[in-house]
Amino acid sequence: MAKKDEFVIKKSTLRTVSIVLLTLIIGIYLGSQFFVPKTGLTTTTTIQQRASISVDDDPSLGDTNAPVTIVEFSDFQCPFCRATYRDVLPDLKANYVSTGKVNFVYRDFPLPASLHPAAFIAAEAGQCANEQGKFWEMHDKIFDEQNKQGQGTVAFSADNLKSWAAEIGLDTSSFNSCLDLEKYASEVQKDLSDGEKAGVQGTPTFFIGNAKDGYVVIPGAVPYSVFKQVVDQELERAQ
């Protein structure tokens, strides 16, 4: 019998509390590895909801008539977007894009300058490269050059972007003028606004599906296995 004023906790209760706390700690840790929304919070949640999104006239890889489309809202200075480019996109391209099953669309969602100072001008650089038919070459170059610097957010400048443009064979006079005049600032802003209207809160965020059936929303840099599961599901739905 417990003495007066003693507080007794059953072992089963203590075990339950410990499990709950451990689960929360693991969840918070895993979340911090993947996704940085504009709020600065973290999450790895895959939201299985259907949404509508436009592909606009943005750069794409694959067959535009493919049964499934993946629309990525991305930030060129986001380390988690870079991780998806490095660790996931090659498998998506090999297994789904090159086989005609998926059309992969890139849309800009530069986070605020307080987080990623070069994100907006990098998005403009991508559009300027697209004007010369080399969006994907510039896309890859921007991420590859940051990968050389290691993990985390990497600083770069307009001069770096101009140098990289020259290295991939762009007409530098035209590219530099395009970038200096902010020719595609409104296009980048349109992508950003469209993403916000669709509920995008951070980068990367993916919409997987098609215009007819709607899209499954995946926020965060999730593993390839998650993409495979959802893409296969959407391919079956599209049959």
C-alpha positions as CSV (number, residue, x, y, z in Angstrom):
1,M,0.0,0.0,0.0
2,A,1.3,3.4,-0.9
3,K,2.1,5.8,1.9
4,K,0.3,9.1,2.3
5,D,1.4,11.8,-0.2
6,E,3.3,9.2,-2.3
7,F,2.7,9.2,-6.1
8,V,2.7,5.8,-7.6
9,I,3.1,5.2,-11.4
10,K,2.3,1.7,-12.7
11,K,5.0,0.1,-14.9
12,S,2.6,-0.3,-17.7
13,T,1.7,3.4,-17.7
14,L,5.4,4.4,-17.6
15,R,6.1,2.1,-20.5
16,T,3.3,3.6,-22.6
17,V,4.4,7.1,-21.9
18,S,8.0,6.2,-22.8
19,I,6.9,4.7,-26.1
20,V,4.8,7.8,-27.0
21,L,7.7,10.1,-26.2
22,L,10.2,8.0,-28.2
23,T,7.9,8.0,-31.2
24,L,7.5,11.8,-31.1
25,I,11.3,12.2,-30.8
26,I,11.9,9.9,-33.8
27,G,9.2,11.7,-35.8
28,I,10.7,15.1,-35.1
29,Y,14.2,13.9,-36.0
30,L,13.1,12.3,-39.3
31,G,11.1,15.4,-40.2
32,S,14.1,17.6,-39.8
33,Q,16.0,15.6,-42.4
34,F,13.6,16.4,-45.3
35,F,11.4,19.4,-45.6
36,V,11.7,23.1,-44.8
37,P,8.5,24.9,-45.3
38,K,8.3,28.7,-45.4
39,T,7.4,28.7,-41.7
40,G,10.6,27.0,-40.7
41,L,8.8,23.9,-39.3
42,T,9.6,20.4,-40.4
43,T,7.5,17.5,-41.6
44,T,7.8,14.3,-43.6
45,T,4.0,13.8,-43.9
46,T,2.7,12.5,-47.2
47,I,-0.7,14.0,-47.6
48,Q,-2.9,11.6,-49.5
49,Q,-5.4,14.2,-50.8
50,R,-6.4,15.0,-54.3
51,A,-5.7,18.5,-55.6
52,S,-5.8,20.4,-58.8
53,I,-2.7,22.1,-60.3
54,S,-1.8,23.5,-63.6
55,V,1.4,22.5,-65.5
56,D,1.4,26.1,-67.0
57,D,3.9,26.3,-69.8
58,D,6.8,25.3,-67.6
59,P,9.8,23.1,-68.6
60,S,9.1,19.4,-68.6
61,L,10.8,16.1,-69.2
62,G,9.1,13.2,-71.0
63,D,6.0,12.7,-73.0
64,T,3.5,15.5,-72.4
65,N,0.7,13.0,-73.2
66,A,2.0,10.5,-70.5
67,P,-0.8,9.1,-68.3
68,V,0.8,10.5,-65.1
69,T,2.3,13.9,-64.5
70,I,4.6,14.9,-61.7
71,V,4.6,18.7,-61.0
72,E,7.5,19.7,-58.7
73,F,7.5,23.1,-57.0
74,S,11.1,23.7,-56.2
75,D,13.7,26.2,-55.0
76,F,17.2,26.2,-56.6
77,Q,18.9,27.1,-53.3
78,C,16.9,24.5,-51.2
79,P,19.2,21.7,-50.0
80,F,16.2,19.3,-49.9
81,C,15.3,20.0,-53.5
82,R,19.0,19.3,-54.4
83,A,18.8,16.0,-52.5
84,T,15.7,15.0,-54.5
85,Y,17.6,16.0,-57.7
86,R,20.6,13.9,-56.7
87,D,18.9,10.9,-55.1
88,V,15.5,10.5,-56.6
89,L,15.2,12.1,-60.0
90,P,17.7,9.8,-61.8
91,D,15.5,6.8,-60.9
92,L,12.3,8.6,-61.8
93,K,13.8,9.5,-65.2
94,A,15.1,6.0,-65.9
95,N,12.0,4.0,-64.8
96,Y,9.1,6.3,-65.6
97,V,10.0,9.4,-67.7
98,S,12.1,7.7,-70.3
99,T,9.5,4.9,-70.6
100,G,6.7,7.4,-71.5
101,K,4.8,6.8,-68.3
102,V,5.5,10.1,-66.6
103,N,5.8,13.7,-67.7
104,F,7.9,15.6,-65.1
105,V,7.2,19.3,-64.8
106,Y,9.4,21.9,-62.9
107,R,7.8,25.0,-61.4
108,D,9.5,27.6,-59.4
109,F,8.8,28.2,-55.8
110,P,11.7,30.3,-54.4
111,L,11.5,30.7,-50.7
112,P,11.9,34.2,-49.1
113,A,15.3,35.9,-49.4
114,S,15.7,35.7,-45.7
115,L,16.1,32.0,-46.1
116,H,17.5,31.6,-49.6
117,P,18.8,34.9,-50.9
118,A,19.7,33.5,-54.4
119,A,16.6,31.5,-54.9
120,F,14.6,34.0,-56.9
121,I,17.4,35.1,-59.3
122,A,18.3,31.4,-59.8
123,A,14.7,30.8,-60.8
124,E,15.0,33.7,-63.3
125,A,18.2,32.1,-64.6
126,G,16.4,28.9,-65.3
127,Q,13.8,30.7,-67.3
128,C,16.5,32.7,-69.2
129,A,18.2,29.4,-70.1
130,N,14.9,27.9,-71.1
131,E,14.6,30.8,-73.6
132,Q,17.6,29.2,-75.3
133,G,16.3,25.7,-75.0
134,K,18.6,24.7,-72.2
135,F,16.5,24.8,-69.0
136,W,17.4,21.3,-67.9
137,E,21.1,21.8,-68.5
138,M,21.0,25.0,-66.3
139,H,18.8,23.2,-63.8
140,D,21.4,20.4,-63.4
141,K,24.3,22.8,-63.4
142,I,22.9,24.9,-60.6
143,F,22.4,21.9,-58.4
144,D,25.7,20.2,-59.4
145,E,27.7,23.3,-58.5
146,Q,26.1,23.4,-55.1
147,N,26.7,19.7,-54.5
148,K,30.4,20.4,-55.0
149,Q,30.2,22.6,-51.8
150,G,28.8,19.9,-49.6
151,Q,25.6,19.8,-47.6
152,G,23.3,22.5,-46.4
153,T,22.3,25.8,-48.0
154,V,25.1,27.0,-50.4
155,A,25.6,30.7,-51.2
156,F,26.0,31.8,-54.9
157,S,25.6,35.0,-56.9
158,A,24.4,36.4,-60.2
159,D,28.0,36.2,-61.4
160,N,28.1,32.5,-60.6
161,L,24.9,32.0,-62.6
162,K,26.4,33.8,-65.5
163,S,29.6,31.8,-65.3
164,W,27.7,28.5,-65.2
165,A,25.6,29.6,-68.1
166,A,28.7,30.1,-70.2
167,E,30.0,26.7,-69.1
168,I,26.9,24.9,-70.5
169,G,27.2,26.8,-73.8
170,L,24.5,29.4,-73.5
171,D,24.8,32.7,-75.5
172,T,26.2,34.7,-72.6
173,S,25.3,38.1,-74.1
174,S,21.6,37.1,-74.4
175,F,21.6,35.3,-71.0
176,N,23.3,38.0,-69.1
177,S,20.9,40.7,-70.5
178,C,17.9,38.5,-69.7
179,L,19.1,38.1,-66.1
180,D,20.1,41.7,-65.6
181,L,16.7,43.0,-66.9
182,E,14.8,40.5,-64.7
183,K,12.9,39.5,-67.9
184,Y,11.2,36.5,-66.3
185,A,10.5,37.9,-62.8
186,S,6.8,37.9,-63.4
187,E,6.9,34.3,-64.7
188,V,8.7,33.2,-61.5
189,Q,6.2,35.2,-59.4
190,K,3.3,33.5,-61.3
191,D,4.6,30.1,-60.4
192,L,5.0,31.1,-56.8
193,S,1.5,32.5,-56.6
194,D,0.0,29.4,-58.3
195,G,1.9,27.2,-55.8
196,E,0.6,29.2,-52.8
197,K,-3.0,28.9,-54.2
198,A,-2.6,25.2,-54.4
199,G,-1.4,25.0,-50.8
200,V,2.3,24.7,-51.3
201,Q,4.0,25.7,-48.0
202,G,7.6,24.8,-48.7
203,T,10.0,23.0,-51.0
204,P,10.1,20.6,-52.6
205,T,6.4,19.8,-53.0
206,F,5.1,17.4,-55.6
207,F,1.8,16.9,-57.3
208,I,1.4,13.4,-58.8
209,G,-1.6,12.4,-61.0
210,N,-3.3,14.0,-64.0
211,A,-5.8,16.7,-64.9
212,K,-8.7,14.3,-65.1
213,D,-8.3,12.5,-61.8
214,G,-6.5,15.2,-59.8
215,Y,-3.2,15.0,-58.1
216,V,-1.8,13.4,-54.9
217,V,0.2,15.9,-52.9
218,I,3.6,14.9,-51.5
219,P,5.3,17.6,-49.4
220,G,9.0,17.1,-48.7
221,A,12.1,15.3,-50.0
222,V,10.8,11.8,-49.6
223,P,12.6,8.6,-50.7
224,Y,12.2,7.1,-54.2
225,S,10.1,4.3,-52.7
226,V,7.4,6.7,-51.9
227,F,7.3,8.1,-55.4
228,K,7.2,4.6,-56.8
229,Q,4.3,3.7,-54.7
230,V,2.3,6.8,-55.6
231,V,3.2,6.8,-59.3
232,D,2.3,3.1,-59.7
233,Q,-1.0,3.8,-57.9
234,E,-1.7,6.7,-60.3
235,L,-0.8,4.7,-63.4
236,E,-3.2,2.0,-62.3
237,R,-5.9,4.7,-61.7
238,A,-5.3,6.1,-65.2
239,Q,-5.9,2.8,-67.0
